[in-house]
């Protein structure tokens, strides 16, 4: 008995330590984000905010349609001029204010889309003075994410909190690996036995079989190995078993949309939760908002809304007295009926769904309160912080699949102290450290074998196979490849590094000029379109420098940081390293996971531009430079032609 009590006390202490640590880390993350935002708004000049793409000024606004029940507002310059380079992208939370978001209450909005001369945003209600005077737009902070992560941590901490996998997740079981491999406690399936798709390769099939048969499964998907395809097939198999509604989540909206697209293609009844503006346009018909609009009870809802609106107008013309009091009572009852009908519609849609798709944070929405999801799959699990990953898990997970790749980018954490405290380590990695080994997907279908060769050896110990041949990924014209059988080129460019306009980020105008020349030559050759080329770099300042130098006919080309390109692919990738200094300092480039991502986005051609004397000071970059030298991939001839 004493031994049992000691063990129970030990488990409690471990869970309490875990709870307190992560509550502190997410609080630091929020506080530091808010502090950085406030400092920027207080101390930065208008010119500095604009040059860094963090604010837009002197905008006029007008209504521009609807997105389901939310209003779209279009913002542009009065003279319709170009807005210049800025960082506002679809799905970003922004603040709209008249002049100073610190001294007035700004309007929160979500970016719908952007053009060169305008930005469209979605807001819940249009202010009466929308067209009056001008507006400014600033980046906003996401407080909702903090609240939901805090609540999930509280749930996992509670001994009787209804989290079936709690002890395993906290590492409080004697044999984590053995416990994870046990059959899940799901009850009796209501449907037929599952069938795994025959198109899956051996490693995908092995991983999927484990995911269906055991409690906790980790699946490591290196670049181009079909991790999302595997995830979709696992969910499809789960849906065949029919243990109840499945929760399929990912860290980003893009990854959620990829899951949703695959499931809909398979004929699985999937519903997308979240703001429609953050959902890929072609998938919005599967959102809760779209399904609500098509629901049989929609007409009843609209009728009640119209009655309430008429009654509200009537009340405004009343003087008071008993009649007005009765009218207010009727209006209150009317709105109660509206909420009742809306609830019936949502419940009906959720009850009919085989799979609910949303972000990790989105799974904490109150619409799911009271619902339990025994099967949970998390894609991009290595890019999500542990507290955000817990949000879907505490919804009742009894069978859990985490899909990701710890050899690629880790979770994005703004706060340095939170990152150093452990917030940048994913739950996927911590579970690995407990002794639960991931199933490795071993066949890549993205890259030309010559492109995959180095990352395979350097990051995956040569365990990956090529599922495509060189003839299926022919090197594109427009560049004199050092070796046409290996479409990789390294342009050794020295000098050019400087501090960007924000005083922190780095840029390199010499490399930016080479980027512009190379992509123009490739496009002019006619084998590859502008949309098939991606330009990536570690620094935001270099993104802006490259965009500024690209000719008008190439302005639509995607230029992003490495961190913004994980999960993406292009026919051709041009990578600008930026760093060039006598001290051998390479900053962000020193992260091997960032190098792995940078070198694995291209299908047919990879061009790297950088200073070899600076790069070789890093172990991984030195290995890549040796690889380039060994296979004669250094493009000195291109530099000489420049």
N, C-alpha and C positions, 0 to 999 in steps of 0.2 A: 504494500500500500504506500509505504514511504517512497519507494522507487517510482511508482506511478505519479505520486504528487510532485516529486522532483522533476520528472519529465514534463508534466503539465505546466509547472511553473517555468521551466526552461523554454518551452514553446511560447508561452505567453510573453516572456521577456524578449525573445527574438522578434516576435511579431510587433511588440510595442516599440522596440528599437527601429524596426523597419518603418513603421507608421510615422514615428516622430521625425526620422531622417527625411523621408520623402515629403512630408508636410512642410518641412523647413525649406527643402530644395525648390518646390514649386512656388512657395511664397517668395523666395529670393528671385526666381525667374520672373514672376509678375512684377514685383517691386522694381527690379532693375530695368525691365522693359518700360514701365510707366515713368521711371525716373529719367531714362534716356530720352523718351519721347518729350517729357516736360522740359528737360534741359535744351533739347533741340528747338522746341517751339519758343522758349524764352530767350535763348542766347544767339541763335543763328540768324543772320541777316536774310532778307528776302532773296537776295542774289545767291547766297550760299545754298539755301533750300532748293531753289530752282535749278542751280547747276548740278546738284546731286540727285535731282529727279524726285525729291521727297515732298514737294508741294507745287501746286498750280495756283496762280493768282489772277484776279481780274476776269473771272469767268461769268458769263451770263447763262441763265438757266431757263428751260422751258419744258413742260410735260411732253413726253414722247411715247405715249402708249402704255400698255399694261403687260405685265408678266404674271398671268393668273390673277391673284387678288392684290398684287403689289404694283405700285406706280413706277414707271421708268421716267427718269429725268435726264435730259441731254444738256451737257455743259460744254461751252466753247468760248473762244475769244470773240469780242464784239465785232471785230473786223474779219472773222473767220480765218485768221492766220494759223499757221502750224503751231501746235502746242510744244514742239521741241521734244527732246528725249526725257522721258520720265519713267518711274518704276511702278506705276499703277497698272495692275493686270486683273483680268477677270477673276472674281472671287475675293479680291482684297477688301478688307474692312477700311473705310475711309471716314473722315470727319469733314462735314461741310459747315463753314462758318462765314460770317460777314467780314471779319478782320482778325480777330484774336480768339482762337479756340480755348485759350486758358481763362479768359475773362468773360466769355459768354458760353451758353450751352450749345455745343455744336450738334448738328443732325448726323446721326450715324447712317451710313449707306454702304451698299456693296457694289463694286464695279461689275457692270454687265458686259461691256465690251469697249474697245477703244479704236479710234481711227487717228490719223495724223492731226486732224484739226478738232477732234471732239472726244469726250469720254461720256459714256452713258452709265448711269448708276440706278440702282433699285432702292426705293425707300418705302416704308409702310404707309406714310401719309404725306401728301404734298402741303407745305406751308402756304398760307394765304398770300404771303409776299414773295413768292418764288421768283417772279419776273422782275421784282424791284431791285435796283442797284446791282452790285456784283457779289460774287462768292469766291472763296478760296477753298482748296481741297488739300487735306493733310492725311498722312497715314494714321490709322487708329490702332489701338491695342485690344486684344481679345480677352476680356475678363471672364467670358462664359467658359472658356477652356479651363481656367483655373478653378472655377466653382465646381465643375464636373469632375475634375481630377481629385480635388479635395474630398468630394462626396464618395468617390470610389475607394479612396484610401481609408476613409472611415468605415466603409462596408467591409473591406478585407480585414480590418483590424478587429472588428467585433467577432468574438468567439462564436456567437450564435447568429451571425449575420447572413446566413443562407448562401454562402459561397462554397459550393461543393468541393472545388479544387484548392481551397484556401491553404491547407497544410502543405500540399505539394508545391504550390507556387511560392510559399514562404520558406521552403526548404526544411520543413519541420517533420518530415517522414524519414524513417531509418534508411530506406533504399529508394531514392528518387527515381532512378532509372527503371527499377523493377516495378514501382508503383505506376509510373507513366505508361508502361507497356501493358498494364492490366486492361481487360475489357471495360468499356465505359458503362456506368450504371444508368441506362437510358430507359429501362422498361422493355416492353414488347413492341416490336415494330408493327405499325398498322398497314404498311404496304408490302410489296414484294421484295425479294432479295435484290441487292444492288448489282449492277453490271458496269464494269469499268470499260471505258471506250477503248476499242482495239487499236486506235491510232497512236496511243501512248507508247513511248519507248520504254525499255526495260527499267531504267532508273526512275522515270516518272511513275511507272506502274507500281514499282516496289514502294515508293514514297506514298502513293495514293492508297495502296492496300493497308499500310500501317496506319494512315490517317483515319481510315474507316473502322479499323479493328481495335485501336487502343485509345487510352484516355488523353494523353498529351503527345503530340508529334511535332517535331521541328523539321522543316524542309528548307535546305539551303539551295537557292537557285542562282548560280553564277550568271553573268551576262549572257543573254540570248539562249538560255536553256529551257525556256518555256515554263517559268514558275507560275505565271498567271493562268496559262492553259491548264497546268496541273491543278491549281487551286479550283478552277471552274469545274473540272471533272470530279474532284472530291465533293464539291457541293452538290453536283448533279447526282452522285451516288447516294449522298445523304438524303436528298429529296426523294429518291426512290424508296428508301427505307421508311420514310414518313414517321419520324419520331416527333414531329412538331415543326414549327417555324424555325428556320435557320438564320443566324445572324452572321452576315459576311461584311467585314469592315476592312479599312485600310487607313493609313495615316493621311493620305492626300485624296482630294476629290478626283484627280486624274486616275489614280489607281482604283478607286471605287467604281468609276465609270467603266474601266476596263473589265472589272469583274462583272458588272451589270450587263455590258454588251455581250460578253461570252455566255452568260446565263440565258439571256433572252434568245440568243441564237440557238441554244439547246432546247428551247421551248419550256424552260423553267419559269414558273410564275414568280417573278421578282419585282419588288417595289423599292423605289429609290426614295430614301428620306433625306431631308436637307433642303436648303434654299435652291429653288430651280435655277436661279441665276448662276449657281456654282456647278451646275450639271451640264455636260456636253449637250448642245442643242438637239442633236438627233436622238437623244435618250430622254428628253424631258416628258414625253408621253407616259413614261413609267414612273414619274414622280407622284408623290402623294397628292400634290396640288392638282395635277392633270387628272388623276383618277377621281378626285373629289368633284371636279367639274363635270365628269361624265357619269357620275353616280346617279342611280334612279331617284334618290331623294333630293337631288339638286334643285328640282323645281319647287318642292316644298320649302326648301331653305330660302330660295330667292323670293318666294311669295311672302314669307315671314319677314324677311329683310325689308321688302317694299312697304309692308304694313307698318313696321317699326319706324321707317323713315317718314311716312305720312303722319303717323301719330306724333313723332318728334316735332315736325313742322307745326302741327296743330297746337301743341303745348306751348310753343313759343308765342303764339297769339293770344293765349289765355291770360286773364288778369290774376287769377289765383282762386282761392276758395276750395270748396269740396270737389267741384267738377275737375279742377286741375289736379287735385290730389288723387282722384280716381284714375285720371289719365296717366299719371306717373306710375301708378300701380300696374295698369295694363301694359305700359311700356316695359316695366321691369319683368313682367311675366312673359312678354314677347321676346325679350333678349334671353330669358331663361330657356324658352322653347328653341331659339336659334342655337344656343350652346348644346342643347340636348340632341338636336338633329345632326349638328356637326360631329358630335361624339359618336352617334350611331353610324354615320358615314365612315369615319376613321376606323372604328372598331371592325366594321364589316370588311373594309379594305385590308386591314392588318390580319384579320382572321383567315381570309382567303389566300394570303400570300404564302408561298413556300419558302421564300427567302426575302429578308430585309437587307438592303445594301445601304451603308452610310459610312461616314468617317468614324474613327475611334471616338472622338469627342462628340460627334453627332449622336452616337448611341446612348448618350446620357440625357437626351431630350425627354421632357416630361411626358410626351406622347406614349412612351414605352413603359412608363411607371406601372407596376403591377403585373407586367408580362415577364415570363421566364423563357430563356432560350438555352436549351440544353446543349446545342451544338453551335460552336463559335469558331469561325475561321478568320484569322487576321493576316492580310497581305501587307507587304512592306513593314513587317514586324521589327526589323532591325533599324528602321528609320523613325520609329515611334519611341518616345520616352516610356519608361515603365508605368508611371501614373496614368498616361493616356491610354496605354494598352489595357490597364485594369478596368477602364470604364465599361467596355463591352463584357469583360470576363465576369464582373460582379452581377451581371444580368442573369446568372444562374448556370453558367457553363459547366457541363459534366464531361464534355468532350471538346478538346481544344487543339487547333492546328495553327502553328505560327509559321508563316512563310516569309523568307527574307534571305539576306546574304550579309553576314558580318564582315565580309571582305570588301564590301562597298560602304557608302557613306553612312555614318552614324546619325542619331537624332540631332536635329538643329536645336541648339540651346543658346539663347542670347546672353544669359548671365554667366560670366566667367566663374564666379564662386559656386554657382549651382552645377556647372559643368564639372569643375574640379571635385565637387562633392559627390559626383556619381550620377547626375541626372542624364548625362550623355550616353550612359550605358543602357542598352535596351534590355527588356525582360528576356528576349531571345538569348542574348549573351549570358545573362545571369543563370538561366536554366541550363545552358551549356556547361557553365562552370560547376553546376551541381552534378555533372556526370551524365547528362542526357544528350546523346550524340545526335546531330542532325542527319537526315537522309539527304545525300548530295545528288542533285541532278547533274548528269555527267556529259550530256551531248548538247553542244551549242549550235544553233541554227542561224545566227546573225552574221558573223564575221567571215570574211575571206580567211582561209587557214593561215596566211601570212600575217594577218592582223592579230589573230587570236594566239599566235605562237608565244609571244613574250608574256602576256598576262597569264596564260595557262601555266607556264613554267614558274613564273615569279610568285604568283598568288595562290595557285591551286595545285602545286606540286606535280604538274603534268597529268592530272587525273581527268581532264576534259578531252572529249572526242569531238571531231568536227562532223557536223551533220550536213554541211554544204561543202561543195568543192570549189576550187579556184575558177573553174569554167562557169559556175553559177554566180560568181561574184567578180566579174571581169573588171579590171582597173579602168576607170573612166579616162577619156581623153582630156586634153587641156593642160596637162602637166607632164613634163618629161620625168617619169618615174625612174629612179636609179635602177630598179629591178622590176620589170613589168610582171614578173611572176610573184612578186611580193609587194603589193600596193601600199607601201609605207615609205614616207619621205621625211627626213629631218633636215630642216633649214637652219644651219648654224648662224645666228644673227647676234652680234655683240652690241652692247650699249643700248641706250634709249630709256632705261628705267627712270621714273620720276614719281613723286608724290602727286596723287590726284587732287582735284579741287576741294575734296572734303578734308584734306589734311591727313588722312589715314590710309585710304586705299591707294593702290599702285596702278600706274599705267605705263605704256611703252609705245610711243608714237611710231618708232621705227618698225616694230613688229606689226602694229596696226596697218601701216602702209603695205607691208608684205601680204597681210591677210587680204586686203582689198584687191591687190594685184592678182593673187592666186585664184580667188573665187571668181573674179571677172574672167580670167582666162578659161577656167573650167566651164563656166556658163556659156561663154562665147563658142566653145567647142561643140556645143549642141547636144551632147549625150546626157547631160544632167540638168534638170531644172533648178531654179532658185530655191524652191521648196524642198529639194532633196539634199541641200547642203546645210550643215550646221556649224556655227563658229562658237567655240567654248573657250573660257579663260577663267582663272581662279579669282579675278578681281573685278568688282563692280565698276571701278573707274575705267578699266580697260574695255569693258562692255560698251560704255558710253563713248570712249575714244574710237572704237571700231565702228560703231553706228554712225558717228559723226563723219567718218572718212569714206564710208561706202557711197558709191554713186547712187543717184536717184533710182535707177532701174533695179538696184539690188537692195533697196531699203526694206523690202518685205522679208529678207533673209533672217532666220532666227539666230540671234547673238545672245548667249546667256552664260552665266557662271556655270562651273562644273556642278555645283550643288543643285542648280536648277535643271540639270540634264539627266539625272539618274532616272532610269527606266525608259529613257528615250533612245531613239536610234535614227540615223540618217544614212543615205548612200555614201556621202563624203563628210568627214569631219576635219575641220582645221582648228588646231589647238595652239593658242598663244600663251606661252609660259610667263611672259612679262619680266620676270626677275633677271637682272643683269647688273652685278656689282662685284667689287673686288673682295668683299668680305665672304662671299659664298653664301649669303643669306637668301633663303628661298621661301620663307614664310609658309603660307597655306600649302605650297607644293610639297612640303615635307611629309604630309599625311599620305601613307601608302594607299589608303582607301580612295583618296581623291585621284591619285594617279591611275589606279585601276579603273575607275569610272571614266576618266578622260580617254583612256586608250581603248575602251571597249564599246564606244557608241557607233563606230563606223561599220558599214556593211561592205563597201567596195573600195574605199580609199581613206587613208589617214595621213594627214600632214601635220607635223609638229614643228613649231617655230620657237627657238629658244637659244640661250647663250650656254654653250657646252661648258665653259670654264666655271660658270656659276652653278649649273645643275649638277656637275659631277661631284660636288662637295657632299651631296646626299647619297646614301647607300642605294636606295631603289632607283633613283635617277641615274646614278653611275652604272648600275646594271643595265638599264635601258640603253644608255649611250654605248656601252660595250656591245650590246645586241645589234644596235644600228651599225656600228663599225664592222663587226664580224660579218654581217650580211650585206655590206656596201650600200646602206640605206641613206648615207649622208648626201644631201643634195647640193654639193658645192657648185655644181654646174648651173643650177638655177640662180644661186646668189650671184655668180659671175655674169649671168645674163641680165640681171636686174640693173 
